[in-house]
Amino acid sequence: MSDSVSPVDASVQTVAQDVVDAAVLGKKVLAAYKSGGASAATALLGDVVTAVEKDYADVKAALPSIKAGYKTTEFWLVVGVFVGNGLYTAFSGKALPIQVNAIVAGVTAIYIAARALTKSSPAAASTPAAK
């Protein structure tokens, strides 16, 4: 068997590593906030922006066939999460706990990644059967 990794597998591994790195960075920001407040957390903003830019580039390279636009369920899911979070904050007068936001973000990210992988796989493309 060959030990070589296909470009698709390498891209998926890169995106998976980005998710792990994002979780580590998120814990780092949370620890900074707990120990030094908002100013300590915002000091890491440069690292967060760099990570997001890298993640965006990696996902774009891994999933070039994703349809962009407002017609995707992924877009409306993210809009719903933001609107729901905003409505909760507006009506309750307090923000959702960070743990709840992390869980919602994780579930949303998993759904979006699963949809993206499903849409980009050649088996998902429907081809008319030959008659």
C-alpha positions in Angstrom: 0.0 0.0 0.0 1.1 3.5 -0.6 1.8 5.8 2.3 1.0 8.9 0.2 -1.9 11.1 1.3 -4.4 12.3 -1.3 -4.8 16.1 -1.7 -8.4 15.9 -0.4 -7.2 13.9 2.7 -4.5 16.5 3.3 -6.9 19.3 3.0 -9.3 17.7 5.5 -6.5 17.0 7.9 -5.4 20.7 7.6 -9.0 21.9 8.4 -9.2 19.4 11.3 -6.0 20.7 12.7 -7.3 24.3 12.3 -10.3 23.3 14.4 -8.0 21.9 17.1 -5.9 25.0 17.0 -9.0 27.2 17.2 -10.1 25.3 20.3 -6.7 25.8 21.9 -6.7 29.5 21.1 -10.2 29.8 22.4 -9.1 28.3 25.7 -6.1 30.6 25.8 -8.4 33.7 25.3 -10.8 32.5 27.9 -7.9 31.9 30.4 -6.6 35.4 29.7 -10.0 36.8 30.2 -10.5 35.0 33.5 -7.0 36.0 34.8 -6.7 39.6 33.4 -10.1 40.7 32.2 -11.2 42.0 28.9 -7.9 43.9 28.3 -5.9 40.6 28.6 -8.3 38.8 26.2 -8.2 41.6 23.7 -4.4 41.5 23.7 -4.8 38.2 21.9 -6.9 39.7 19.2 -4.0 39.7 16.7 -3.6 35.9 17.2 -7.3 35.4 16.7 -7.4 37.4 13.5 -4.4 35.6 12.1 -6.0 32.2 13.0 -9.3 33.2 11.3 -7.5 34.3 8.2 -5.5 31.0 8.1 -8.7 29.0 8.7 -10.5 30.8 6.0 -7.7 30.1 3.5 -7.5 26.5 4.5 -11.2 25.9 4.3 -11.4 27.7 0.9 -8.6 25.5 -0.4 -10.1 22.3 1.0 -13.7 23.0 -0.2 -13.5 24.9 -3.5 -16.8 23.7 -4.8 -19.0 25.1 -1.9 -21.8 27.3 -3.3 -21.5 30.7 -1.8 -24.5 32.8 -1.1 -27.7 33.3 0.8 -29.4 30.2 -0.7 -27.4 27.8 1.4 -28.8 26.2 4.6 -25.4 26.9 6.2 -25.8 30.7 5.8 -29.3 30.6 7.2 -28.2 28.5 10.1 -25.5 31.0 11.0 -28.0 33.9 10.6 -30.4 32.0 12.9 -27.8 31.5 15.5 -26.8 35.2 15.5 -30.4 36.4 15.5 -31.4 33.9 18.3 -28.4 35.0 20.4 -29.2 38.6 19.8 -32.9 38.2 20.7 -32.1 36.3 23.8 -29.7 39.1 24.9 -32.3 41.8 24.0 -35.2 40.2 25.9 -33.4 38.8 28.9 -30.9 41.7 29.4 -28.0 39.3 29.7 -25.8 37.4 27.3 -25.8 33.6 27.0 -23.2 31.9 29.1 -19.9 31.3 27.3 -20.3 27.6 27.7 -23.7 27.7 25.9 -22.2 29.9 23.1 -19.3 27.4 22.7 -21.7 24.5 22.4 -23.9 26.2 19.9 -20.9 27.3 17.9 -19.5 23.8 18.0 -22.7 22.2 16.8 -23.1 24.8 14.1 -19.5 24.3 12.9 -19.9 20.5 12.8 -23.1 20.8 10.8 -21.6 23.2 8.4 -18.4 21.1 8.0 -20.5 18.0 7.4 -22.7 19.7 4.8 -19.6 21.1 3.1 -17.9 17.7 2.9 -21.2 16.1 1.7 -21.6 18.7 -1.0 -18.0 18.5 -2.2 -17.8 14.7 -2.4 -18.1 13.2 -5.9 -20.6 10.6 -4.7 -23.0 13.3 -3.6 -23.3 14.6 -7.1 -26.4 13.1 -8.7 -25.8 11.9 -12.2 -28.6 10.6 -14.4 -28.4 6.9 -15.0 -27.6 5.8 -18.5 -30.5 4.3 -20.3 
